[in-house]
């Protein structure tokens, strides 16, 4: 019997071949990873857009009931009164809770009947105020669920702290929001004390949200499709700390304030002004918590008064003629025109 002996041998990979395969896999992963990250960011941006869409719808439902958009915030003081007693104030987010499927939270806080600082005086109230609200958060944002932003630690003056307080001393973080209503182009939201003396007077409110505001469709004479209602503010974009905002409200006393003008600074926890543009990155840290920003590349998303959502480029023209009381009447930039409800100027493409 003749046996045929096989001379073939099993052959493995050489070290060089193995290294080549690993290198090819690494290259493929390097090519694929940015695409995966872009796909994920696209999904997050879509979710953020949907959040703003739901907020716009909620504000329209609020308008159907009360014939006005929700107030930027509610304050019992007169325009020129001292604000040292205003420990806690509800912002617009508190008033639309029933319209974003948060009726239980609205009822638990007893918004409008029980002051914000009174809710902060009990462990149950604090826990309720600290419940994260995904509908008010941009999925791309990296900020904490409760807002403990202290502006002095971010290089800004100690005006924009977003903690709230039950007693004027104790600081408590509450649920973070990445969306703020539009107050206009300037920092002041009260009309001049003497309309006939306009020099160094506060600028009148040009947007849809300010102290005790009651802006309805009838007041938006520029058209609801040409006026911004609310927009994004990031916790941090790049190296810039902006602090985002608060869902429910803010505390005037947190900012050690002594006059009516300063409470408007505290109110920037729930409203925003845009004279610095979008994703403003200048070195003046005091301006960062005032405006609009996002972690989306190239700009931020806004809901307009007609309920539509638009992504607006950070390169949009935003320069205004001057920070005077007449800015609402003499704005020259596209962004400023969008921020103001009744300037009477043509917006154009944006």
Legacy VTK file of the C-alpha trace (Angstrom):
# vtk DataFile Version 3.0
C-alpha trace
ASCII
DATASET POLYDATA
POINTS 350 float
0.000 0.000 0.000
1.473 3.253 -1.113
0.914 6.297 1.137
1.074 9.753 -0.336
2.585 12.165 2.136
1.350 15.751 1.992
4.100 18.291 1.849
1.792 21.318 2.420
2.176 23.282 5.659
-0.157 25.716 7.448
1.075 29.227 6.997
0.339 32.114 9.459
0.579 35.895 9.148
3.946 37.448 9.303
4.496 40.337 11.704
4.652 42.794 8.832
1.335 41.583 7.411
-0.291 41.843 10.818
0.960 45.410 11.279
-0.343 46.341 7.828
-3.811 44.986 8.674
-3.843 46.857 11.990
-2.796 50.059 10.215
-5.589 49.666 7.643
-8.171 49.092 10.404
-6.899 52.163 12.279
-7.214 54.295 9.134
-10.765 53.051 8.534
-11.717 53.825 12.127
-10.157 57.284 11.859
-12.192 57.917 8.703
-15.382 56.526 10.203
-15.253 58.207 13.620
-15.879 61.783 12.397
-18.832 60.533 10.380
-20.263 58.819 13.463
-19.718 61.938 15.549
-21.378 64.088 12.894
-24.327 61.717 12.761
-24.679 61.857 16.531
-24.462 65.661 16.555
-27.046 65.810 13.774
-29.362 63.710 15.933
-28.707 65.921 18.979
-29.306 69.056 16.944
-32.579 67.618 15.665
-33.659 66.856 19.242
-32.732 70.406 20.269
-34.797 71.736 17.381
-37.714 69.595 18.507
-37.372 70.956 22.071
-37.622 74.508 20.762
-40.536 73.505 18.576
-42.362 72.146 21.626
-41.560 75.295 23.608
-42.922 77.435 20.784
-46.068 75.305 20.655
-46.458 75.580 24.436
-46.180 79.361 24.239
-48.814 79.430 21.497
-51.111 77.320 23.654
-50.470 79.727 26.538
-51.340 82.581 24.172
-54.589 80.854 23.200
-55.614 80.847 26.865
-54.352 84.261 28.011
-54.129 86.181 24.718
-50.459 86.914 25.413
-47.131 85.128 25.449
-45.894 84.177 28.927
-44.130 86.978 30.804
-40.351 86.964 30.822
-40.643 86.962 34.597
-43.089 88.169 37.220
-42.141 90.840 39.752
-44.433 92.707 42.169
-42.259 95.824 42.338
-42.774 99.090 40.521
-40.222 100.029 37.825
-37.977 102.183 40.022
-38.325 100.342 43.332
-35.574 98.714 45.350
-35.306 94.966 44.778
-33.652 93.766 47.981
-36.887 92.055 49.046
-37.324 90.113 45.812
-35.786 86.865 46.926
-37.287 84.576 44.293
-39.060 85.282 41.002
-40.724 82.894 38.567
-39.645 83.003 34.934
-41.492 82.110 31.752
-40.532 78.440 31.978
-42.638 78.023 35.103
-45.746 79.347 33.359
-45.628 76.976 30.377
-45.137 73.820 32.466
-48.772 72.698 31.971
-48.267 72.980 28.206
-45.120 70.814 28.088
-46.675 67.889 29.975
-45.381 69.062 33.354
-48.679 69.840 35.044
-47.687 67.836 38.115
-44.585 69.969 38.585
-46.619 73.142 38.093
-49.160 71.986 40.670
-46.493 70.851 43.131
-44.777 74.262 43.024
-48.142 76.049 43.114
-46.742 78.590 40.683
-48.193 82.050 41.125
-49.505 81.362 44.611
-46.453 80.108 46.499
-43.325 82.288 45.979
-40.234 80.644 44.534
-38.182 81.217 47.675
-40.905 79.596 49.792
-40.591 76.417 47.721
-36.854 76.567 48.425
-37.430 76.551 52.173
-38.414 72.860 52.338
-36.446 69.743 51.277
-39.397 68.614 49.160
-39.561 71.965 47.405
-35.822 71.949 46.687
-36.003 68.400 45.333
-38.892 69.403 43.072
-37.027 72.422 41.718
-33.941 70.316 41.042
-35.720 67.708 38.899
-33.940 67.819 35.494
-36.136 68.944 32.606
-34.984 67.289 29.348
-37.394 69.409 27.340
-35.432 72.503 28.366
-31.993 70.991 27.704
-30.014 70.865 24.477
-28.600 67.311 24.118
-25.330 68.783 22.834
-24.786 70.799 25.986
-22.307 69.586 28.595
-23.609 71.551 31.573
-24.874 70.021 34.823
-28.508 69.118 35.411
-28.765 71.736 38.155
-27.323 75.172 37.556
-24.575 76.103 40.019
-22.954 78.696 37.745
-21.118 81.420 39.647
-20.055 84.114 37.240
-17.138 85.407 39.306
-15.470 82.016 38.940
-15.840 82.318 35.169
-14.137 85.716 35.145
-17.296 87.822 35.076
-18.617 90.241 37.644
-20.680 88.696 40.409
-24.044 89.584 38.846
-25.085 86.507 36.930
-24.961 83.785 39.592
-27.638 81.270 38.722
-28.121 79.698 42.127
-31.337 80.660 43.910
-31.850 81.367 47.601
-34.585 80.891 50.241
-33.185 83.480 52.627
-30.803 85.780 50.738
-27.760 83.833 51.928
-28.042 80.099 51.231
-27.293 79.265 47.587
-29.196 76.412 45.926
-28.850 75.252 42.299
-32.064 74.396 40.460
-32.831 72.768 37.099
-30.724 74.049 34.209
-32.228 75.373 30.972
-30.505 75.907 27.631
-33.298 78.109 26.299
-34.033 81.728 27.208
-36.709 84.094 25.918
-35.733 87.121 23.867
-35.709 90.446 25.713
-34.268 92.503 22.848
-30.937 94.063 21.943
-30.032 95.917 25.142
-29.664 95.165 28.825
-32.515 97.216 30.205
-36.110 96.074 30.069
-37.986 99.008 31.587
-39.203 102.186 29.871
-37.575 105.512 30.701
-38.816 107.116 33.915
-39.289 110.359 31.969
-40.063 109.731 28.270
-39.293 113.398 27.514
-35.749 113.095 28.853
-34.177 110.337 26.791
-30.537 111.053 27.611
-29.026 108.227 29.693
-32.477 106.695 30.072
-32.995 102.927 30.125
-33.848 101.456 26.747
-37.475 100.367 26.446
-38.080 96.662 25.940
-37.844 95.733 22.288
-38.320 91.960 22.486
-41.174 89.761 23.631
-39.993 88.979 27.184
-39.257 91.287 30.101
-40.562 92.129 33.554
-44.329 91.471 33.731
-44.476 91.447 29.940
-47.804 90.847 28.194
-46.816 90.711 24.553
-49.401 89.247 22.213
-49.553 88.751 18.468
-51.114 92.220 18.208
-47.905 93.759 19.583
-45.548 92.034 17.138
-46.028 94.501 14.324
-42.917 93.356 12.459
-44.595 89.985 11.911
-44.307 86.757 13.865
-42.081 85.195 11.193
-39.625 88.099 11.556
-39.355 88.169 15.359
-37.411 85.810 17.615
-39.218 84.314 20.603
-36.577 82.195 22.374
-33.098 80.889 21.677
-30.251 78.784 22.967
-27.674 79.552 25.614
-24.901 77.052 26.324
-23.358 76.185 29.662
-19.990 76.430 27.925
-18.974 76.781 24.285
-15.305 76.214 23.598
-13.388 77.907 26.435
-16.214 80.395 27.097
-18.405 79.988 30.186
-21.920 81.284 29.539
-23.743 79.546 32.376
-26.891 78.547 30.423
-30.076 79.530 32.319
-32.720 78.293 34.768
-35.980 76.552 33.988
-38.181 77.898 36.777
-36.825 81.313 37.776
-34.095 83.205 39.585
-33.271 85.089 42.782
-32.560 88.793 42.757
-30.849 88.615 46.142
-28.208 86.203 44.828
-26.595 89.110 43.012
-26.370 91.437 46.027
-28.506 93.970 44.214
-29.718 97.312 45.447
-31.784 98.793 42.647
-34.237 98.036 39.886
-31.627 98.128 37.128
-29.642 95.342 38.724
-32.521 92.926 38.925
-32.505 92.894 35.162
-29.069 91.362 35.413
-30.443 88.596 37.598
-33.300 88.126 35.142
-30.800 87.072 32.500
-31.162 83.622 34.038
-34.388 83.359 32.031
-34.169 86.011 29.279
-31.446 86.970 26.832
-30.203 90.053 25.002
-28.356 89.872 21.726
-26.286 92.944 21.106
-23.110 90.852 21.366
-24.209 88.492 18.622
-24.277 84.684 18.715
-21.418 82.669 20.272
-19.697 85.917 21.132
-16.100 85.066 22.027
-14.502 88.360 23.035
-12.484 88.489 26.224
-15.107 90.431 28.192
-16.486 87.589 30.305
-19.112 89.867 31.830
-21.096 89.656 28.590
-21.127 85.876 28.144
-24.133 85.058 30.386
-26.287 87.696 28.707
-26.782 86.421 25.207
-27.267 83.432 22.946
-24.867 80.581 22.248
-24.748 76.839 21.627
-22.505 73.829 21.140
-23.775 73.385 17.598
-21.077 74.252 15.114
-21.506 77.670 13.534
-24.476 79.165 15.354
-27.524 78.542 17.495
-31.176 77.609 17.093
-34.118 79.904 17.746
-37.878 79.575 17.751
-39.678 82.497 16.142
-42.990 83.949 17.228
-44.786 82.012 14.487
-43.575 78.746 16.045
-40.992 77.885 13.383
-37.428 76.986 14.385
-34.409 78.353 12.565
-30.674 77.797 12.863
-29.003 81.205 12.734
-25.338 81.524 11.858
-22.946 83.098 14.335
-21.720 85.158 11.376
-25.009 87.028 11.061
-24.605 90.804 11.065
-25.343 92.029 14.585
-23.797 95.472 14.945
-26.202 98.164 16.160
-25.856 101.905 15.738
-25.481 102.692 19.438
-26.515 101.396 22.871
-28.896 104.323 23.299
-32.524 104.361 24.240
-33.394 104.807 20.570
-31.712 101.566 19.489
-35.111 99.917 19.012
-35.896 102.557 16.409
-32.543 102.744 14.662
-31.133 99.226 14.507
-29.153 98.470 11.403
-28.239 94.801 11.749
-30.207 91.752 10.702
-29.879 90.120 14.119
-31.044 93.255 15.944
-34.089 93.483 13.696
-34.973 89.889 14.509
-34.657 90.568 18.235
-37.076 93.507 18.171
-40.797 93.068 17.640
-41.744 96.533 16.359
-38.845 98.387 14.749
-40.672 98.577 11.412
-37.669 97.586 9.317
-37.354 94.887 6.673
-35.390 91.899 7.938
-34.299 90.322 4.654
-32.636 86.932 4.352
-31.102 85.265 7.400
LINES 1 351
350 0 1 2 3 4 5 6 7 8 9 10 11 12 13 14 15 16 17 18 19 20 21 22 23 24 25 26 27 28 29 30 31 32 33 34 35 36 37 38 39 40 41 42 43 44 45 46 47 48 49 50 51 52 53 54 55 56 57 58 59 60 61 62 63 64 65 66 67 68 69 70 71 72 73 74 75 76 77 78 79 80 81 82 83 84 85 86 87 88 89 90 91 92 93 94 95 96 97 98 99 100 101 102 103 104 105 106 107 108 109 110 111 112 113 114 115 116 117 118 119 120 121 122 123 124 125 126 127 128 129 130 131 132 133 134 135 136 137 138 139 140 141 142 143 144 145 146 147 148 149 150 151 152 153 154 155 156 157 158 159 160 161 162 163 164 165 166 167 168 169 170 171 172 173 174 175 176 177 178 179 180 181 182 183 184 185 186 187 188 189 190 191 192 193 194 195 196 197 198 199 200 201 202 203 204 205 206 207 208 209 210 211 212 213 214 215 216 217 218 219 220 221 222 223 224 225 226 227 228 229 230 231 232 233 234 235 236 237 238 239 240 241 242 243 244 245 246 247 248 249 250 251 252 253 254 255 256 257 258 259 260 261 262 263 264 265 266 267 268 269 270 271 272 273 274 275 276 277 278 279 280 281 282 283 284 285 286 287 288 289 290 291 292 293 294 295 296 297 298 299 300 301 302 303 304 305 306 307 308 309 310 311 312 313 314 315 316 317 318 319 320 321 322 323 324 325 326 327 328 329 330 331 332 333 334 335 336 337 338 339 340 341 342 343 344 345 346 347 348 349
